[in-house]
Structure formats: structure tokens, C-alpha cells
Amino acid sequence: MELADLTAHELLELISKKEVSPQEVVKSCIDRIEKYEPKIKAYLFIRNPEEIINSVKEDEPYSAIPIAIKDNILVKGLPNTCASKILANFIAPYNATVIERLNKKSLNIIGKTNLDEFAMGSSTENSAFGPTRNPWDIERVPGGSSGGSAASVAMGSAIWALGSDTGGSIRQPASFCGVVGLKPTYGTVSRYGLVAFASSLDQIGPITKDVTDCALLYSFINGYDPNDSTSLNIEPYRYSPLKGDIKGIKIGLIRELLGEGVDPSVKKCIEDSVKIFEDLGAIIEEVSLPYISYSVPTYYILAPAEASSNLARFDGVRYGFRASGKTAEEMMSNTRGEGFGPEVKRRIMLGTYVLSAGYYEAFYLKALKFRNLIASDFRKAFERFDVLISPTSPTLPFKLGEKVENPLEMYLADICTIPINLAGLPAISIPSGFVNNLPVGLQIIGPVFSEAKLFEVAYAFEQATPFHKRRPQLGGISYGV
Amino acid sequence: MLSIEEVLHIERLARLKLTDKEREMYRNQLNDVLNYAAKLDEIDTSNVPPMYHVLPVSNVLREDIPREIFSQEEALSNAPLKEGGFFVIPPILGGEE
């Protein structure tokens, strides 16, 4: 193990005991970038190494802990492409609120990470600048859309990262890359400065190597922000050391997310996890959420509808790429046609269709009703259970190119994570085992504002298992590809 | 099955210029997704209220007090074409450039 393999809280302790210097930590991460980034391609922009080292301040311990930021979260003065040609030359003129909060702690931003264009996708293959590879097996995808952030942490080039999650975009890549990812309760983390995809579903959240780091980073970024009208003015989560006592806690195993379409090896992993929770004194029962099976069609109406409206702003007038055209309208249509990639266009077309006259009620309104049914399924389940569990992804990390030709199949990869966004709930994905040296994630879901409880349950599991200590064998990366 | 005319109509509404090849591809793919979405017709939802938002808050407004956020220069810093403090675009109505 090198310094780049450790967690933030481990490194902070070593630094405070003066066993390592802050510069050594930062250099260890930069070294990882130099060695492995050419194969993994987790980043779209990397700050100058000298600048990163110079950002270390002796009296600011967090400045020694490099963080990677998904390239749809604005960092003033840095590029923000959303992995799209349409924003290829865009420089962020202001900081997202989460960045302002990280700056208060002097966190050291190492770079901006790759994503599916505008966060639309589950494999990071929809990036206009090429795909990111999974550090556990570079033939496979890192998941998406925050695949760059998850891979950056798994490869040790950053100690932790921020991603965004609209239908699983933090949790599924965390699962595929063997790290921890949290989708917070809707409204607890400001979306100001996050490029909007589907505003009623988007949340920013942490990607880390263990649950303690996740709780720490979440404590930095959560809290009320008047610049986001959907930010909730409630008492924020504050970090306190996790205990992991879950004796007597009631856990529901979601039946619908362990059925058809779930890889048997993933299912076996989750069943093993159930035994671990039982040994820890938790009470586990199966629970049925019947409307959950309607989540994918509901999501793939609502999310594109919101996206088609949000992405109207990319018209070649005020920023970004501009194509030619004799009239303003022709210029706009050409700009969007040439500037957006295939998946973004697909979703704009779909969203425009379901919102158009004559189809609004049959599709959009209908999906809003299902959103209500799905949310009430969860409400009922939480009357009986403290938390619910499921796989994070129904499959192991798949190979590059495997699902690109079939959008519907790619959409079905999100079955376990989508319902949580529709209901606005918090959920965390943690490593729960390995199959053929590929990580499997366990998803733990709680009622709104139950992050503190999610951390305790996840921490109890983590401390009873060895999976969070495992790191990809980067030295063994095959360079033949 | 969506017709090509319908695809053209959506394309126009979305201000999104597609190629002939893309038009045919999206026609097929949108059909797949919409057919899949027909799964929602399995359940009678006539008595279910739509859920527009998960938060119990609405009409969040702030006082309309002017404040300095961007300078004109900053606001124009990413503009593809600008002149004299304005964004420059082609004519709104048809005609010569």
C-alpha cells in the first residue's frame, strides 16, 4: 500500500502525528496520475502538478487531501465541459456552492473528471472525449455517469471525489469501481453550480474509499443554500465518529430488486451480506415494493422531459459551441445538432415528445402519478423498517461497447438506483464482495434525512468485512490494449 | 409507430437539426422506449394524484434586491460572438447575413 491507497481520515491522522508530510500525500496522488491516467482516462482536466503541490498549506490539513470534481460541477476559472462538444471551451465564471464549501476547508482540487455527456448514461461511454476505463479491469466500464470520479478514487489519483446522481450516477459507478458513493436526500446538498440535467432528481454527493470519509465529505457539502430554491432550510448533518452498533435494527430486503435480470453472482453476494447483517444483530425480512418495477419507464419519461427543458439553454448564443446559420433559429438548430452527442439528442427528442401537445397526459402526467405510487411504496416500507437493502447494480461491471447499441438495455441497468431518486431518498453504495476480482456494491436506502443512520449501518457492515480494504492491482494493468 | 413527420415535428420543437440517418435511428429507438413505457398502462391511475416534486415546499421566492454578481465582461467571457458589450447572433427573421 502507498499513501495514495489510504483514506482521507487515515492520511489526516498520519499527517497530524507528523509521520508523513502533506506534500508526500499530494505527490503520491500525482504519481498515480502520471503512471495510470493514460490508460484509465478518468480526467478531462488535470491541474498543473506544481500548482497542486503549492496549494498545500501547513495549517490547513485538508489541503493535503486531493479531491476530484465531476466535470458538471462549476469550479471558477477551470473548464467545465460536461463531456460535451457544446461546452468544449467553456470556462466556469463562478463556483458551485459545494466548491465554495470545500474551499472553506482548503480542499485541494486535483482535476475535473469524465462523465457521460451531461450525466446521461450508465457507463461513461457517452463522453464526447472518449470513455473512462474501470481500474479493476480496463476492458470494462467504470459505470456512469460519474465514472471518472469513481475511477479517480479507485486508482488513488484522488483520495475522494464529488459526483452527481440523477438515477444512480454516483452509486452505480461506486459499485463498479469498488468504492463508497452516497446519493443524499433531495434538497440537502445545494445544486447551485451543478449543470442541470433533471432538476427534480439531481443531487451532488461524495465518492470515497470508506464510509467514514463519506460521512466527513457529506458533512462538508450539505446544508441550506439560498441560491438553490430546492435547498431545504433544516439542521444540517454534522460529522461525529461512527460507532456501527446496529443491534435490533430492522432491515428490509427488497424482493423486486433480487428477481429477474439480476446476475446470480450479484444475488449470491447480497445473500451473503444478509448473513453478515444478521450476525451483527440486525433483523432482516423480505419486503415487497410492487410499484418499483415501474420505475424505469417512469424515470425515462420524467428525466428526459426535464432534460429537454433544461438543455434548451445550450443554443450557441451566450456560451459554448456555435455552428453557422443564416437565421438565429437555423444557427441554434445547427449548433444543437452538431454540438450534442447521440444520447443527449435521444433524450431531448424523447423529452420533447412526451411534453408535446397530445402526449403530455398519456406520458408525462402518467409518469408523475407512478412517481407518487413508487414514493408511497417506500413510505409504507419505512413504517416497518429502518433501512432497505438491494444490489446497487443488477450486473457486474460490463465490457466497453456491450450495451452502446441498445439504449433500452442500458436504461435497464439503472433498475436498482432509479426508484430512490424518484422518491427523493438517500442511499449509499458500499463494497460488499468480489466476483472474479470485480467489485459488487450493496445499496442501503433510508427514509428522508436518515444519512446519519445510513452511515451507521454501512459502517457496521464495513467494519465486519474486508472489502473496503481491497485496491485494484494497477501494476498489473495490461498495456496491450 | 412514430412517423418521420412526427420525428420532424419534434426536431423542430426541440430546435435540433438531425441528419436523415439520425432521424431514422431515433424513430426506431424512440419507438422502443415508448413501447416499453406502455407498461405504465397496466395500472389504472385515474385516482392517483401526480407527484410534481418530492419536497413539501412551493413558491420559494426571495426579495428582489439588485446585487453585483457578474461584471459585463465576465458575463460575456464565454460568448461565441460579441460586440460592444452585446451577444451577437444572426438575424431573427430570414434574410442575408
Interface residues (C-beta under 8 A of the other chain):
Chain A: N89 F90 I91 P93 Y94 Y186 G187 S200 P226 S229 T230 L232 Y294 V296 P297 T298 Y300 I301 S308 A312 D315 G316 V317 R318 Y319 G320 F321 R322 G325 K326 T327 A328 E329 E330 M331 M332 S333 N334 R336 G337 E338 F340 P342 K345 R346 I348 M349 L350 T352 Y353 S356 F363 L365 K366 A367 L368 K369 F370 R371 N372 L373 A375 P407 L408 Y411 A423 G424
Chain B: E6 V7 H9 I10 E11 L13 A14 R15 L16 K17 L18 T19 E22 Y26 Q29 L30 D32 V33 L34 Y36 A37 K39 L40 D41 I43 T45 V48 P49 P50 M51 Y52 H53 V54 L55 V57 V60 R62 I69 F70 E74 A75 S77 N78 A79 P80 L81 F87 I89 P90 P91 I92 L93 G94 G95 E96 E97
